């Protein structure tokens, strides 16, 4: 997901999206362990999306100077 798209979301939407991605990451890891995951690049992509959301949430929550 693009950073610009994430910045357009509200804080509540970002929190919901992060929870969805964490659930997806859990399922992908499970598939990977069972040998059912064809493209392991999905793991990396989801992890990076979660990191992007966490970064944006930190920026939102940081007090303005």
C-alpha positions in Angstrom: 0.0 0.0 0.0 1.3 3.4 -0.9 2.2 5.9 1.8 0.0 8.6 0.2 -3.0 6.3 0.6 -2.2 5.7 4.2 -1.8 9.4 5.0 -5.4 10.0 3.8 -6.8 7.6 6.4 -7.9 8.7 9.9 -6.2 7.4 13.0 -9.0 4.9 13.7 -8.8 3.6 10.1 -5.1 3.2 10.4 -5.4 1.3 13.6 -8.0 -1.0 12.0 -5.8 -1.5 8.9 -2.8 -2.3 11.1 -4.9 -5.0 12.9 -6.0 -6.5 9.6 -2.4 -6.6 8.3 -1.2 -8.2 11.5 -3.8 -10.9 11.1 -2.8 -11.4 7.5 0.9 -11.6 8.5 0.0 -14.3 11.0 -1.8 -16.3 8.3 1.0 -15.9 5.9 3.6 -17.1 8.4 1.4 -20.1 9.2 1.2 -20.9 5.4 4.9 -20.4 5.1 5.6 -22.9 7.9 3.3 -25.4 6.3 5.0 -25.0 2.9 1.8 -23.7 1.3 3.1 -20.1 0.6 4.3 -19.7 -3.0 5.6 -16.2 -2.9 7.5 -15.3 0.3 7.7 -11.7 -0.9 4.2 -11.2 0.5 5.6 -11.6 4.1 8.1 -8.7 3.4 5.4 -6.5 1.8 3.0 -6.9 4.7 5.7 -6.3 7.3 6.7 -3.1 5.5 3.0 -1.9 5.3 2.7 -2.4 9.1 5.9 -0.4 9.6 4.5 2.4 7.4 1.3 2.5 9.4 3.2 2.6 12.7 5.4 5.4 11.4 2.4 7.5 10.3 0.6 6.8 13.6 3.7 8.0 15.5 3.7 11.2 13.4 0.0 11.8 14.2 0.5 11.2 17.9 3.6 13.3 18.2 2.8 16.7 19.7 3.3 19.7 17.4 6.0 22.2 18.3 
